[in-house]
Amino acid sequence: DIVMTQSPLSLPVALGQPASISCRSSQSVVHSDGNIYINWYHQRPGQSPRRLIYKVSNRDSGVPDRFSGSGSGSDFTLNISRVEAEDVGVYYCLQHTHWPQTFGQGTKLDIK
Amino acid sequence: EVQLVESGGGLVQPGGSLRLSCVASGFTFSTSWMRWVRQAPGKGLEWVANIKEDGTDKFYVDSVKGRFTISRDNAKDSLYLQMHSLRAEDTAVYYCVGGAFYAYWGQGTLVTVSS
């Protein structure tokens, strides 16, 4: 199985400052169709996960443009340009290029 | 508006059985792969099972193979997870997930396996 390793696991950030979360896969997650099936999710306390990004860099409808995804091969990043209070919670990456699909262990973002 | 509403969770003794249900609305259920994903208390996300649009293909994480069965009824826009021989380590919130690229998630239903 592909292991998705996120870093950092804990991320204290001051309001208005940028934040960056890394997600590295144990092997390439480039599909034979040429696509890379990497998603990013945000889970607020007591809520279900909400998808922010799909296929590495495509932002979901309603997601603020301060969120962006990038990466290639086996190295991916979620960036938040200016952290707001509502961004607290846990962020997960997911690869569904290869079977079985696997999640990163999560990165907890809180306000410094 | 897309909605996935799970039900059927609860407290069950080790070795017991439970059937989870999920009713979908707001998207075309019959053309979507559907999944169950779980989250143990205070832990991360773990994929449990997938089912193809027409129900012909099903896949499971190794830890639940032979004990859990995923199924669907496209006429009712519903997804199910039949769970047998439940263990303490199956204790988790179970989420119904659907749509393209794991887009939509339900609010989850809590399964607690304890004596």
Chai-1 contact restraints between the chains, C-beta under 6 A:
chainA,res_idxA,chainB,res_idxB,connection_type,confidence,min_distance_angstrom,max_distance_angstrom,comment,restraint_id
A,N39,B,Y102,contact,1.0,0.0,6.0,A-B,restraint_1
A,S48,B,Y95,contact,1.0,0.0,6.0,A-B,restraint_2
A,S48,B,W105,contact,1.0,0.0,6.0,A-B,restraint_3
A,S48,B,Q107,contact,1.0,0.0,6.0,A-B,restraint_4
A,S48,B,G108,contact,1.0,0.0,6.0,A-B,restraint_5
A,P49,B,W105,contact,1.0,0.0,6.0,A-B,restraint_6
A,R51,B,A103,contact,1.0,0.0,6.0,A-B,restraint_7
A,Y54,B,F101,contact,1.0,0.0,6.0,A-B,restraint_8
A,Y92,B,L45,contact,1.0,0.0,6.0,A-B,restraint_9
A,Q101,B,W47,contact,1.0,0.0,6.0,A-B,restraint_10
A,F103,B,L45,contact,1.0,0.0,6.0,A-B,restraint_11
A,Q105,B,G44,contact,1.0,0.0,6.0,A-B,restraint_12
A,G106,B,G44,contact,1.0,0.0,6.0,A-B,restraint_13
